[in-house]
Amino acid sequence: MSVSLYYSADRALPLTAAEASAVARVAADHLASFPYRDEESLYLYDLPEDGGGEPERIVAGSTKLPLDPDRALPVITHVLAAVTALRRALPGARWHVHLDDLDVPWDEHGGYAF
């Protein structure tokens, strides 16, 4: 049985060009430093202009976690660090981050972590 980490951000205003660049930069930096080339990493969906049926959706994605427990924790930690950077790059957005049915808590200083 697989477990996935899901993340999304909603906001009334669409992404600005500068914010879209910041999102792309966070994703590229994350992928460049990701430790496991054979595992799924931060994966952001390509959202249509209407947010994919969610009119206020500005970012969404998911990561299927490895079954190997020795790899799962480093992957979760790395992806949550990237999602934390995304949240900080998009002020005013409402974020929902969860591991299947378990919400991932947000800490203003430390970001997303368990």
Wavefront OBJ file of the C-alpha trace (Angstrom):
o trace
v 0.000 0.000 0.000
v 1.454 3.359 -0.965
v 1.366 6.571 1.017
v 1.474 10.009 -0.575
v 2.128 13.537 0.555
v -0.277 16.107 -0.944
v 0.114 19.882 -0.990
v -1.964 22.727 -2.356
v -2.327 26.490 -2.037
v -5.414 28.586 -2.688
v -5.716 32.335 -3.033
v -8.184 34.696 -4.704
v -5.419 36.304 -6.775
v -3.529 34.276 -9.397
v 0.244 33.911 -9.312
v 2.196 36.961 -10.439
v 5.063 36.471 -12.889
v 7.552 36.953 -10.037
v 5.737 34.351 -7.896
v 5.604 31.860 -10.773
v 9.373 32.325 -11.183
v 9.871 31.795 -7.447
v 7.838 28.556 -7.576
v 9.919 27.322 -10.527
v 13.143 28.245 -8.712
v 12.110 26.390 -5.513
v 11.166 23.305 -7.546
v 14.438 23.376 -9.525
v 16.549 23.844 -6.383
v 14.720 20.997 -4.676
v 15.197 18.630 -7.599
v 18.898 19.514 -7.878
v 19.511 18.583 -4.249
v 17.147 15.594 -3.964
v 19.139 12.582 -2.672
v 17.353 9.739 -4.508
v 17.143 9.899 -8.307
v 15.055 6.720 -8.390
v 12.338 7.984 -6.008
v 9.480 10.396 -6.599
v 10.208 13.918 -5.435
v 8.354 17.220 -5.302
v 5.809 17.026 -8.111
v 3.775 20.122 -8.975
v 0.751 19.693 -11.188
v 0.339 21.801 -14.301
v -2.815 23.707 -13.397
v -5.010 25.144 -16.121
v -5.950 28.822 -15.939
v -9.069 27.960 -13.919
v -7.032 26.148 -11.244
v -8.120 22.712 -12.428
v -11.707 23.135 -11.327
v -10.643 24.935 -8.158
v -10.869 28.631 -9.107
v -8.557 29.809 -6.335
v -5.971 26.991 -6.647
v -2.541 28.468 -7.436
v -0.250 25.513 -6.613
v -0.911 21.802 -6.152
v 1.139 18.659 -6.156
v 1.882 15.326 -4.572
v 4.699 12.915 -3.849
v 4.337 9.154 -3.609
v 6.596 8.062 -0.761
v 9.002 5.140 -0.959
v 8.029 1.886 0.723
v 11.518 1.544 2.217
v 11.356 3.215 5.660
v 15.045 4.145 5.450
v 14.248 6.257 2.400
v 10.779 7.495 3.335
v 11.878 9.808 6.147
v 14.590 11.598 4.131
v 12.141 12.007 1.225
v 9.412 13.407 3.508
v 11.897 15.786 5.136
v 13.237 17.004 1.805
v 9.826 17.489 0.195
v 8.407 19.272 3.261
v 11.385 21.653 3.165
v 10.507 22.477 -0.445
v 6.822 22.965 0.411
v 7.889 25.236 3.281
v 9.917 27.332 0.810
v 6.921 27.453 -1.537
v 4.635 28.631 1.240
v 7.067 31.373 2.189
v 7.311 32.467 -1.458
v 3.518 32.819 -1.765
v 2.255 35.111 0.989
v -1.452 35.217 1.624
v -2.180 31.736 0.260
v -4.147 29.153 2.248
v -2.149 25.926 2.326
v -3.285 22.366 2.870
v -0.508 19.808 3.339
v -1.328 16.268 4.332
v 0.050 12.749 4.356
v -2.981 10.833 3.094
v -5.523 11.654 5.864
v -3.040 13.159 8.346
v -2.564 16.946 8.233
v 1.038 18.105 8.401
v 1.370 20.860 11.016
v 2.748 24.302 10.136
v 5.142 26.109 12.436
v 5.894 29.740 11.620
v 9.585 29.329 12.468
v 10.302 25.742 11.501
v 7.893 25.281 8.583
v 6.254 21.941 7.809
v 7.452 18.955 9.824
v 6.238 16.039 11.914
l 1 2 3 4 5 6 7 8 9 10 11 12 13 14 15 16 17 18 19 20 21 22 23 24 25 26 27 28 29 30 31 32 33 34 35 36 37 38 39 40 41 42 43 44 45 46 47 48 49 50 51 52 53 54 55 56 57 58 59 60 61 62 63 64 65 66 67 68 69 70 71 72 73 74 75 76 77 78 79 80 81 82 83 84 85 86 87 88 89 90 91 92 93 94 95 96 97 98 99 100 101 102 103 104 105 106 107 108 109 110 111 112 113 114
